[in-house]
Structures are given as structure tokens and as C-alpha cells.
Amino acid sequence: MREFSALSADEISSRLDRAVAAYGLYHGTSLHQRSEWLSRAADILESEREEFARIMTLEMGKPIRAAADEAAKCATACRYYAEHGERLLRDREVTASADRSIVKFQPLGVVLAVMPWNFPFWQVFRFAAPALMAGNAGLLKHASNVPQCALAIEDILHRAGFPRDIFQTLLIGSDAVDAVIADPRVAAVTLTGSESAGIQVAASAGRAMKPSVLELGGSDPFIVMPSADFESAVDTAVRARTINNGQSCIAAKRFIVHESIYDEFERRFTAAMSALRVGDPMDPATDIGPMATEQIARDLTGQVGRAIDAGARLLTGGNRIHGRGWYYPPTVLADLPRTSEVYREEIFGPVAILFRARNIDEAVEIANDTPFGLGASAWTRDGSEQQRFIQDLEAGMVFINGMVASDARLPFGGIKHSGYGRELGEYGILEFVNLKTVAIRQPAF
């Protein structure tokens, strides 16, 4: 086990000076040059994906197959912005009262990214790729349990050709974040993490009058109607709940099933969850690895216990697996009363909650009865039902007959307590640029 010392206040200040100096040169580089560097980063991620996977699994317990896929996915974000960044950032002519009106997209400066452990590479690259393509400098404050992932990402970008100080990892604790946000050398901040962490960062950014993007928790509904492809819905439901050992903001967490097919869904889904293999995350045959921290396993134990005490039925799992590692088994609960405090909470682990809906109105009502609004998945072949879900589900992302997933080409983010702003796609690269209006009038002679 390796240990890393947190940077001192003087060391943080030195890093900020270096970031500002690097930005002063970097923001004048061509979009073509930045594109080449991003393409090289993608090459490194793909060619060394197995080594990066080992680091991820070692530090936070992600199943090794999923970790390798995560490294490869980071390459897709780099390639997307390498291929499309110049088009997305091109000056746009606008017809207005001036002789010529232009909207320009210019970088803001040094952007701080406060990132979580659950997708230790992907969360970072979905910020870094667009931010660097736009000409910004990046500072990464990663979760304290994934320091080697953080340092590996910095190294990847440097080896790809980016100037060394244009993207730096800050090995600091959460208690140092507020001062970094307040520092005038930092222009903006983005955070992916818990609701409480988002509130703290948003407050700090607000006090400093700096833009922020927050991607927070989720309690995503997964709705199944009678016309759905039942086999596909059940199989996808299991994957949607257990991705990354269930530790994902966009993992499906609440399964809302029409009463006419509920009993069969409950039986099939519970059996499939029970059959998942829990074990060593380095073993490619493992489906569910350990939780990332002991506290997460404790929290799951407490939430499941409180749900049962409130009247929920336990269908499988529910008892923490003791021994080496912080394992928690795939667990299914049903009939959770709306009066239970667990009903309003995000459950961050392989625990699914089933709900029975009498009709589409009740399905939508249950789905929206949450403080969160990140993603939602609805399964139906009925066109009118599809449109109803698209229109009425309160979420930043709605997937019909598919699992909610991030894609470099699509904007990613939520509403309500799931945060604000967007990552990825065209909208993600525009979050940390100055949309500068230029109006030119030609003088009369």
C-alpha cells in the first residue's frame, strides 16, 4: 500500500502559479494542436487500458473488466473533442443590428475539478477533454482514495504532449478546496459528487462569483410497462442496478413495474440478482466487487435495516458479507412505504427497490416523487406512452427501452438536487468558455 502526503499551502500556491503561467501560453495554441494532443491521449488510454484498469481496481474495487472498459471509454471522449472541438468552438456569425456580429468562444482560465472515486478515470476525462480542447488549464482535486489514478491521468496528458503544468493533480483534502475556489487565480469549478459536497462547492463558488457545474446524486427510476420487451427489460434492469458494484449516480435504483407484469418481474429480477457472483474484483468472472469504503458498506446496512423496519419486504440479500473486504450482496426490497426516510435517499450500492404501479399515471407519479432528477429509463413499445415519459419524467436524461448511460456525444447532467450545468457533447464544452459577443460597425466615410 502506498501513502501520499497532502500538499502544503505553499505547495498549492506554487501549483496555482504554474497553472496560470501555463495557461498564459496554452490558450494561444491552435485548436488543431490541442486536437492532436487529445488524440494521442486516446491512443495511450487504449494501448495501456489493462494497466490503468489494474490501478482503478486496486484503489476502489471496480471489477477489472469494467475498469478496462472505463479506460477505453475515456479514449472516446478524447477522440470526440479532438474530432469535433474545432467545429464546436468556431466563431458564429449572427444577423443583428451591427454590420457584423460574431459570437466567439474563448477559454476562462484555470478550472478546478473536484472529482469522485466511483469512475476515477471517466469522471475526470469527461471534464478534462472539453476543458483542455477549449483552451483552459485544469486542476484536479481527486477523491483521497484514488491518488494513483489521479497521478496516472496527469501523466497520460503530459505524455500525450500537453504542457506539463496545463493539467495538474492536487493531492489535497476536502478541507483545502474552499481556499482554492476562492483564490483569484482559479476561474471556475466543476464537481461530481454527493449532494452535500455540491452544496459546499456551490456556496464557495457563489461567494467568489465564479461559474460552477455540479453533477450530484441520483435515484433514477426504471419503469416497465406491459408492452415492453420483458426479457430485455429484466436483463438490463440487473445491469442498470449493479454497474460499478451499484456505486453509480446514474444506476437505476427504483424499479417501477406495471401491476399486470409485476409479479413475474419481481420473481425474475430477484433470481437474477441472487445469481450474481460476488468476489475478487481482479477476477474477470466477478460480477460484484467490494464497496469502495467501509463507510459505504455500513451505510447500506443501515439503509436496508431502516427500510425493513419501516415495512419493506426483503427478497434477497440484506446481510453484509463479513471477512476481508467491504462486500455487500445484491439486495432487493419491495413495498417500501413512502413514509420511510429511505424512500427519499439515494442508495449507493447494489440494492434495488421495487414498486408496483396501477397505470402510467401512477408510474410517472412514483418516478417523480424524489428530490433527485438525474436520469430515467422507461420500457414500452407503445408510442403514446413513450411520448408521455419523455414529456413528464423530471430528469436531465430520459432513455426509452435502454439503460441510462453517459456518451461523449450527448449532454450529461440533471435537475433538482442532482445538480446543474452539463458535461459532454456540445453543451459540455461551452460550460467553461466566455461566450463573447462582438459587434462591428463600419464607419461611414
N, C-alpha and C positions, 0 to 999 in steps of 0.2 A: 504494500500500500504506500503510495506517495503522498507527501504532505506539501502544501504550498502556503507561503506566508502572504498575508494581505498587504497591499501597497500602503505605504505611509502617506500622510497628507502631502508631503513634499514630492514624493514619487508620483502621486496623482497629478499634481500641478505640472510637473515636468512632462508627463504624458499629454496633458492638455496643450501645453506649449508646442509640443512636437506635432500634435494633430492640426493645430491652427497653421503652423508653418507648412505642413504637407498640403493642407487644403489650399493655401495660397498659390501653390504651384499646380496642384492637380486639377483645380476647377477650370483651368485653361487648356487642359488636354482635349484632344478631339474625341467625339463620340465613337469614331472608328477605332481609335486606340483603346478606349475603355472596353469596347466590344471584343477586341482581340484578347484582352486580359481575362474577361469573363469566360470566353470560350476555352482558354487554357485552364481556368479553374474547373470548368466542367470536365475537361479531359482528366485532370488529376482525380477528381471525385469518382469518376467511372473506373479508372485504372487501379485505384487503391481502395476501392469500396470495401473490400474484405477487412483491411486493416482498420479503417475508420469504424466499421461495424463492431470490431472487437473492442475498440475503445468505448463506444456507446454502451455496449452490453456490460462491459466491466464496471462502468461507473453508475449506470442507473437500471440495469436489469432487463433491458429490452430484449426480446427473443432475437437471436442472431440473424435469422432470415429477415425479420422486419428491419433490423438495423442496416443490413446491406441494401435493402430496398430504399431506406431513407437516404443513404448517401447518394444512390443513383437518382433519386427524386430531386435532390439539391442541384444536380447537374442540369435537370430540365429547367429549373428556374434561371440558372445562369445562361443557358442557351436561349431561352425565351427573350430575355432582355438584351442579350448580345445580338439577336436577330431583329428585334423589333424596337429596341430602345431609341434608335435614331429617328424612326418614324414617329414614335410617341412623343418625342421631345422637340420635334421640328416646329419652327415658328409657324403660327397660324394667322392667315390674313382674315380680317373681319371687315365687312362693309359697315361703315359708320360715317359720322359727320366729317371727320378729317379726310384729307386727301388720301392718306394711307394709314390704316390701323392694323396693328400687329399684337398678338399675344405671344410673349416669349416665356420659356420655361427655364429658369435658372436655379442652381442649387442654393440651399440655405446656408450651409457651412458644416459644422461638426454636429452630428446627430448621435445621441446616446441611445443604445438599445438595451433594455433590461429584459432578459430572456429566461425562460423556464427550462427545467431539466427533461421534460417528458419527450420532446422531439429535439434533442440537443444540437443537431445539425440543421434540420429543416427549418425550425423556427428562426434561426439566425440567417440562413441564406435567403429566406423569403423577405427579410429586411435588407440584407447586405446587397443582393444583386441589383434591385432597383435603385437603392440609395447611392451605390457607387456608380452605376450607369448614369445617374442624373448629375454626378459631379460632386456629391457630398463626401465628407470624411465620416468614418464610423468608429464609435467607441462601444465595445461590448462588455456589459456587466452581466455575466452569465450566472446561472444558479451555482451555489457553492459546492454542490456535489458532482459537478461535471467540469472541473477545471481543465482536464486534459483534452476534452472536446473543444473547449474554448480556445486553448492554445493551438490545437491542430487546425482549427478554422483560420486563425490568423496566419499560420504557416502556409496553408493552402493558397491564400490570396497573395501572400508575398511571393511564393514560388511561381504563381501564375503571371507575375510581372507588375502587380500593383506596387506603388511606392510603399516602403515598409511602414511608415507611420500613418498612412491614409486609413488603415483599419487596425486598431489596437484592442487587445484584450486587457481589461482592467480587473485584476483579481482583488476585488473589494467586497466587503459585506454590505448587506442591505442598509445598514446604518449610515453608510457613506454616500448613498445615492442622492439624497436631498441636496447635499452640498454641491455635487457635480451638476445637477439640474440647474441650481441657482447660479452657477458660475457663468459669467458673461461670455466665456469662450465657447460655451455649448449653445447651439441654436435651436434644438428641438429634441424631443424624446419620444420613443415608442416602447411600449411594454406589452408583453404577453404573459399573463399570469392570473392570479386569483383576483377576486372582486376587491378584497381588502387592499391588496398591493396596488391595484388600479386606482383606487380612491386616493391613496397616498401620493402616487406619482402625478395624478391629475391635479391634485391640490398644489403640489410643488410647482408643476408647470404653469398653473394658473397664476400663482403668486409671482412667478418670474416672467409672465406674459410670453410664454413660448408655446408653439403648437405641439400637440401630442396626439398619438394614436394608441388606442387601448383595445387589445383583444383579450377578453376575460373569460369567465366560466360559461358553461352551458348546461342545460338539462334537456337535450334535444329529444323531441317526440319522434316516434317511428310508428306510423299509422298504417293499419292493414284493413282494407275493405273487402267485401265478398268477391268482387270481380278480379282481385289480384292474382298474379301468378304465385300460388301458395308456396310451392316448393322453393322458388327463388326468394320469396319473402322471408321464409324461415331461415334459410341458409345465410342470407345477407344479414338478418337480424342478429344472428350469433356473432358474425364477424364485426358488425357495427358496434356491438356492445363490448367486445373483448379486444379490439385493436389496441396495441401498445399496452397489453395487460389491463385494459379498461381505463387507462390513465390518459384520456384524450378529451379536450374540451368539446370536440365535435363527435365523440362517440354517442351513439343512440343510448339513451338512459331510461326513457319512459316508453313502453310499448303499448299502444292503444289499438285494440282489436275489436272489430265489429262483433256483436254478440252471437251472430249466426255462425261464425267460424272460430269463436274464442276458445272453446274447449279443446278443439283439435290443435290450435296454435299453441296453447299452453302445454299440452302434452308433448308435442314435437319439439318445441323450443326448449323446454326443461330437459328433455332427454339429450338433446344436442349439447346443451351447456354442461350437463353432467359428464358427458363423454370426453370433454376437452382434457388434454394431457397437461398437467401442472408439473413443472420440473426445472432442471438446469437450463437457463436461458442460452448457454453456449451450445446446447444440443439442438441441432436443426429440427428434431422431431417434436420439440416442446411447443405447445400452444400458448401456455400462460406461464410467465416467469414470475419472479418476486416483485413485490411493490418496491418503489424506488427508495422509500424510507420506512423506518419502523413506525413513525407517526401516522403515515397513511394507513398502514395495517390496523393500527389502533383506532383510527377514525372510522374505518369501515366496520370494525367490530362494534363500535358504539352506535353507529347509524343503523345497522341491521338490528341490533338489540332493541333500540328505541322504536323502530318500525314494528317489530313483533309485539312489543309491549303495547303499542297503540292499536293492535288488532290485525296487522298484516299476516298473511299465511306464508310460511317458509316452504318452498317447493323443492329446493336443493341447496346444498352448501350451507353457509351461515356460520361455520365454526372455523376460526383461524387455524391454519396449519402450523403447528409449532415445530421448532427444530432450527437448523441452520438456514438463515434467510427469512425475509419478511413476506411469507406467502399467504395469500388469501384465495380461497377456492371460488370458482364460478358459482354465483349465487342468484337465485330467482325468488322474488317476492311477489305476492298478489294481494289484491283487496286492501291496499294501503289507504286508510281514511284520509280525507282531505284535511282533517283537523290535526293530523300528525305534523310535528315540526319538520320531520324528514321529507315530507311532501314538498316543501319549499327549498330544500337544499340540493346542491349538486353532489352526486356520489361519484367519487373519483377512484374507480376500481371496478373489477368485474362483477358488479351487482346490478341486475336488471329488475325493473318493477313493471308488472303487467296491469293493464286497466281494461275493463270491459266497457264498450260504447254501444248504446242502443241504435244510433244513427249517425249520419255525418255531422249533424249539428252538435251532438254531444262530443264527438271525436275532436272537432275543432275547439270546443269549449275547454276540454281537458288539456289539449295541446297548448293552448294559450294561457292556461292557468299556472303561470310560472313567472318569477321575476326576470328570467333569462330570455334571450331571443337570438341565439346564435344560428343554429341550423335546424332543419326539419326534413323528415323523409316521409313520403306518403305513397302507398301502393294501391293502385286501382287502374283498371283498363277503361273505366268509364270517363269519357271526355269531359262531361259536365262536372264530375267530382274532381277531376284533375284541376280544372279551372277554379273551382271553389277553394281548393287547398292553396293554389298559387296566390289567389287573391286574399284569402283570410288568415293564413297562418302568419303569426307575428314572429318573423325571423329574418335575419340578414340573408339567408340562403335556404331555398326550398328545392329538394331533389324529388322528382317523381319517378317511382319504380327504380330507385337506385340509392346507394349509400352516400351520405354526405361526405364529401372529401374535398381537400384543397387541390387546386390546379393552378399552375403558374399563369394560365391564360385568363382566369376568372377572378373577379374581385372577391376577397375573403374578409368577412367581419360580421358583426352582429349589431343588435339594437338592445334597448332596455339595459339591464345590468350586465349584458355581455359586452358592453363597450361601445366605442365609436371609432369612425375612420375605417379605412380599408387597406388591406395589403393585397399584393399581387395584381396581375392584369394591368390595364391602362391606368386605372384609378389608384393603384398602389404606388406607381412611380410618381404620381402627381401629388402625393401627400406631403413630400418634403422638397418641394420646389416653390420658388417665387413665381407666381403667375403674373408676369409683368406686362401691363398694358402700355403700349407705345402708340401715340397718335402724332402723325406728322402732317403739318400744313405747309404747303409750298408758298412762300411769299410772292405776292404779285409784283411784277416789275412794270 
